[in-house]
Amino acid sequence: MTAELTEKDIKTLLDKLPQLKNEIQKVIVGQDHILDELLVAFLAGGHCLLEGVPGLAKTLIVKTMSQALKLSFRRIQFTPDLMPTDIIGTEILEEDHSTGKRFFKFNKGPLFANIVLADEINRTPPKTQSALLEAMQEFEVTYGGQTYPLDKPFFILATQNPIEQAGTYPLPEAQLDRFLLLIKIGYPTDQEEFDILSRTTGTKKADVKAVISAGEIQQAQALVRQVNINEDLVRYVSQIIRATRPDSTTVPYVKEWVRWGAGPRAGQALILTAKARALLKGRYAVLPEDIHAMATPVLRHRILMNFKAEAENITSDRVTEELIKVIERPKTL
């Protein structure tokens, strides 16, 4: 698969991916597809926005994931008074005691970590949101005219509460597009909730072991891009993305419900996440099922619904599900 890794190295690396999920599940009960989507995003080298009501372990999932990944972790609690320098860092005046000369030294902020949890990102003003999103896109920050590269791998997990919207600053669609996936976390099942209550109210604590290093993660991310996808599937992805646009689609309900469709970045995200999912499943080639599985979290924040759809409670998830049904998959697969 790659010049740097032998076949044995690749097998050893891929064997660690299920171990990674098992370590996280020592702490996290259920949420199986949520963990899969997070691991897919991480392998694809993208960032995630997690949406769910309070108390669904969004923060715990991220923290546990960082422990199993042998990576540095920082949490930033976003508040209305948070400034860009609070997350990027700032210059401080220091003195060289041997010469008596004073100089400015850049003091790195919490963004300089491998995994950064941006908790309640919609509670902070656009200026601070923009500073975070610039770092997500460029993998570097600029202060005082000087550029500082961020640690790699670099993974932003932002959370937002979909219920309480008073005093929040919703992310504009252009900024939402920077997130590879929008993952919605729902309530646990009856059995999962019983297990949560049983396991989290006693004295026993799970011991999460780090199973993958930063170097191995970067190797896995490089490996994802080498996963094969044939031209028919690339064209299939293109058809799905283009069908979300009301000005060019032939699908009637898209014209009726959608104000703006997804852009080319959505197609790139869908292909990359499909490749990552295939690798997680132990395959070196993308299948239609990989595209179908990743279409909803890739598109749900990239399709903007119109007023009529909102009035009828039609969501972007529904549009994606309908498109998967009506767009003909490649006959050769």
Helices and strands as residue ranges (DSSP letters): H 7-24, H 32-44, E 48-51, H 58-68, E 73-77, H 84-88, E 89-95, E 102-108, E 115-119, G 121-123, H 126-138, E 140-143, E 146-149, E 155-160, H 173-176, E 181-184, H 190-200, H 214-224, H 231-243, H 252-257, E 258-260, H 264-280, H 288-299, E 304-305, H 307-311, H 316-326
